[in-house]
Amino acid sequence: MKEITTKELAQKVLAGEKLYIIDVREDNEVAQGKIPGANHIKLGDIPDKLGELDQKRHYYMVCRSGGRSGKAATFLEDKGFDVTNVAGGMLNWEEELEK
């Protein structure tokens, strides 16, 4: 599984790159803030949302610490998606949050 640090991802976000970030945390966690522009799809909902994802896109998966997003990344990779897990998750995110 490919991984990226939060600092590397933050550089891409701040540079204005067109990114597809999926936050797999629970509703109450996301309510505290998420990476600007990230889409929220709870981990348990990923299988039901496959039809809404584009296999031509590269997705960055994020959660609180990197565990749940790692599971989501592995699941999506097995389905043919190009994904990168955000190592350390939101615990390591130091930039502004979208609320």
C-alpha positions as CSV (number, residue, x, y, z in Angstrom):
1,M,0.0,0.0,0.0
2,K,1.3,3.5,-0.9
3,E,1.5,6.0,1.9
4,I,2.0,9.7,2.2
5,T,2.8,11.8,5.3
6,T,0.5,14.5,6.4
7,K,3.2,17.1,5.7
8,E,3.5,15.8,2.1
9,L,-0.2,15.9,1.7
10,A,-0.4,19.4,3.2
11,Q,2.1,20.7,0.7
12,K,-0.1,19.4,-2.1
13,V,-3.3,20.9,-0.6
14,L,-1.6,24.3,0.0
15,A,-0.2,24.2,-3.6
16,G,-3.8,24.0,-4.8
17,E,-3.4,20.6,-6.5
18,K,-6.7,18.9,-7.5
19,L,-6.9,16.1,-4.9
20,Y,-9.5,13.5,-4.1
21,I,-9.3,12.9,-0.3
22,I,-11.7,10.6,1.4
23,D,-12.0,10.9,5.2
24,V,-13.3,7.6,6.6
25,R,-13.8,8.7,10.2
26,E,-17.2,8.7,12.0
27,D,-19.6,11.7,11.8
28,N,-18.7,13.0,15.3
29,E,-15.0,12.9,14.4
30,V,-15.4,14.8,11.1
31,A,-17.6,17.4,12.9
32,Q,-14.5,18.5,14.7
33,G,-12.9,19.3,11.4
34,K,-11.5,17.7,8.2
35,I,-8.8,18.4,5.6
36,P,-10.2,21.2,3.3
37,G,-11.9,19.7,0.3
38,A,-12.0,16.2,1.7
39,N,-15.1,14.0,1.1
40,H,-16.5,12.2,4.1
41,I,-17.4,8.5,3.6
42,K,-17.4,6.4,6.8
43,L,-15.3,3.3,6.6
44,G,-18.3,1.0,6.9
45,D,-20.0,2.8,4.0
46,I,-17.1,2.4,1.5
47,P,-18.4,-0.9,0.0
48,D,-21.9,0.7,-0.7
49,K,-20.3,3.8,-2.2
50,L,-18.0,2.1,-4.8
51,G,-20.4,3.2,-7.6
52,E,-19.8,6.8,-6.7
53,L,-16.0,6.6,-7.0
54,D,-14.1,7.0,-10.2
55,Q,-11.4,4.3,-10.9
56,K,-9.5,6.9,-13.1
57,R,-8.9,9.1,-10.0
58,H,-6.2,8.8,-7.4
59,Y,-7.6,8.8,-3.9
60,Y,-6.0,9.8,-0.6
61,M,-7.5,8.0,2.4
62,V,-7.4,9.6,5.8
63,C,-8.8,8.7,9.3
64,R,-7.7,9.6,12.9
65,S,-4.4,7.8,13.0
66,G,-4.0,5.8,9.7
67,G,-5.5,2.4,10.7
68,R,-9.0,2.7,9.3
69,S,-7.8,4.5,6.3
70,G,-5.3,1.7,5.7
71,K,-8.1,-0.8,5.7
72,A,-10.1,1.4,3.3
73,A,-7.0,1.8,1.0
74,T,-6.4,-2.0,1.0
75,F,-10.1,-2.7,0.2
76,L,-10.1,-0.1,-2.7
77,E,-6.8,-1.4,-4.0
78,D,-8.3,-4.9,-4.2
79,K,-11.2,-3.4,-6.2
80,G,-8.7,-1.8,-8.7
81,F,-8.5,1.7,-7.4
82,D,-5.4,3.8,-7.2
83,V,-5.1,4.9,-3.5
84,T,-2.6,6.3,-1.0
85,N,-3.0,6.0,2.8
86,V,-2.3,9.1,4.8
87,A,0.2,7.9,7.5
88,G,-0.5,9.2,11.0
89,G,-3.9,10.6,10.0
90,M,-5.6,13.6,11.4
91,L,-3.6,13.3,14.6
92,N,-0.6,14.5,12.6
93,W,-2.4,17.1,10.5
94,E,-1.1,20.6,11.4
95,E,-2.8,22.8,8.9
96,E,-6.2,24.5,9.0
97,L,-9.3,22.4,9.2
98,E,-12.6,22.7,7.3
99,K,-15.6,22.6,9.6
